[in-house]
């Protein structure tokens, strides 16, 4: 859904205001969609899933050995 001209102007004003008042936050928000950031998030997610798999396998092994 496209924004109206008025909505686009309001968003531009908000962006300018944010950049003037908190340039560090504005910079961090502008980086959210960058490929580097997405790659880092994907790597962290993959490591978390791999860790969960290893933990599940370890628990299953202990249960099998104990029974």
C-alpha positions as CSV (number, residue, x, y, z in Angstrom):
1,X,0.0,0.0,0.0
2,X,1.5,3.3,-1.1
3,X,1.8,6.3,1.2
4,X,0.1,9.6,0.4
5,X,2.3,12.6,-0.3
6,X,1.3,14.0,3.2
7,X,2.4,10.7,4.9
8,X,5.7,10.7,3.0
9,X,6.4,14.3,4.0
10,X,5.6,13.4,7.7
11,X,8.0,10.5,7.5
12,X,10.7,12.6,6.0
13,X,10.2,15.2,8.8
14,X,10.5,12.5,11.4
15,X,13.7,11.1,9.8
16,X,15.3,14.6,9.7
17,X,14.3,15.3,13.3
18,X,15.7,11.9,14.4
19,X,19.0,12.5,12.5
20,X,19.4,15.9,14.1
21,X,18.5,14.9,17.7
22,X,20.1,11.4,17.8
23,X,22.4,10.7,14.9
24,X,23.8,7.6,16.5
25,X,20.3,6.0,16.8
26,X,19.5,7.2,13.2
27,X,22.6,5.4,12.0
28,X,21.8,2.2,13.8
29,X,18.3,2.2,12.4
30,X,19.5,2.8,8.9
31,X,21.7,-0.3,9.2
32,X,18.9,-2.7,10.1
33,X,18.3,-3.9,6.6
34,X,21.9,-4.1,5.4
35,X,23.2,-7.4,4.1
36,X,26.0,-7.5,6.7
37,X,23.5,-7.2,9.5
38,X,21.2,-9.9,8.0
39,X,24.1,-12.2,7.6
40,X,25.1,-11.8,11.2
41,X,21.5,-12.5,12.4
42,X,21.4,-15.6,10.1
43,X,24.7,-16.9,11.6
44,X,23.5,-16.4,15.2
45,X,20.3,-18.1,14.4
46,X,22.0,-21.0,12.7
47,X,24.4,-21.4,15.7
48,X,21.5,-21.3,18.2
49,X,19.7,-24.1,16.2
50,X,22.9,-26.2,16.0
51,X,23.4,-25.8,19.7
52,X,19.8,-26.9,20.4
53,X,20.4,-29.9,18.3
54,X,23.6,-30.9,20.1
55,X,21.9,-30.4,23.4
56,X,19.0,-32.6,22.4
57,X,21.3,-35.3,21.1
58,X,23.3,-35.2,24.3
59,X,20.1,-35.6,26.5
60,X,18.8,-38.4,24.3
61,X,22.2,-40.2,24.5
62,X,22.1,-39.9,28.3
63,X,18.5,-41.2,28.5
64,X,19.4,-44.2,26.3
65,X,22.5,-45.1,28.2
66,X,20.7,-44.8,31.6
67,X,17.9,-47.0,30.6
